[in-house]
Amino acid sequence: MRDFRPVLCRSLAHVGAYRDERLIGFVNVAWDGGIHAFLLDTCVHPTFRHQGVATALVKAAKDCVQARGVHWLHVDFEPRLAEFYRDCGFVPTSAGVIRLA
């Protein structure tokens, strides 16, 4: 099993969704130390998809980082997820990326 402590200790927040004692969804929020945060790794177990779990995770992460003084929440996503993130309140922007490896 992968050890996620090195990732999570650098996060501004991370939110889990549970069904009973079982983790069924997760989102991580990285941070630049200022007013920008970055939504990462939004995931929901396949059995629990299309039930509002991911939407609730994104909302909880948004509310959490906004309460901590973040002004901008960024997210990168695959084209197939554009409608989901638009429904969560994200708007398209121009951005750039460089592949390093």
N, C-alpha and C positions, 0 to 999 in steps of 0.2 A: 504494500500500500504506500502511496506517495505521501511524503511529509509536507504539508502545506504551511507549516509554521513560518518558514522564511518569506513566503508571499504575504501571508496575513499580517505579520508584524509590521509590514510597510503600508498597510491599508489604512485609509481614513475610516472605513466602515466595511463590514460584510454582514449580509443578512441571510438567514436560513429560513426555509419553510419546512415545517414538520407535520407529519401525519402520525399521531401517537408519538412514539419515540424515534421514528424513522425520518432521517433527512431526505426530503423529496425535491428540494430546490435550493438554489444558492445564487447569490450575486455578490461580487466584490467591487469595492470602490477605491481606486488608487487616487493619489492626490499630489499636486505640485507643491504643497505647503502654503499655498496662497488661496486664490479665489476660483481655481479650476480643479475639477475632479473628473474622473474617468471611470465610467461604468464598464466592468469587465466580467467575463465568464458567467453571464446569465445562463442558467441551465435548470431544467426541470426533468425529473425522471420521466421516461416515456409514458408510463402508466398514468401519470397525473397531468399530462399536457392538455391544453385546450379546456382548462377548468378555471382559468384566471390566476393560477399560481404565479406565473412569471410577471403578469401585470402587477400583482400585489407586491412581489419582490422589488420591482423597479420603483413603485410608489414609495415603499418603505425606505429604500436606499435614498431616493430623492429627498424625502422629508428629513431623514437623518442628517444628510450632508448640508441641506439648507439651514437646519438648526445650528450647524457648526460654522456658519458664515460663508459657505461656498456660494458663489454667484453664478457659475457656469458648470453644467454637467454635460460632459461629452460622451459619445458612444460611437464606436465603429461597428458595422454589422454587414453581413452578407445581404445581397439584394433581396433574397427571399424573406428577409425579416424587416424590410422597409415599412410595410404596413403596420406590423406590430409596434415598432418604435414610434411611428407617427401617431398611432393611437395612444401611446404613452405620453405624448406631448413633445417629442423631439421634432425639430424642423431640419430639413436638409441644409448643409453648408458645403462650401468648397474646402477641401483639405488636401494634403499631400502625404505621401509615404515613400520611404526608400527601403527596399529590401536589402538587408545587410548579410544575410547568409542563405 
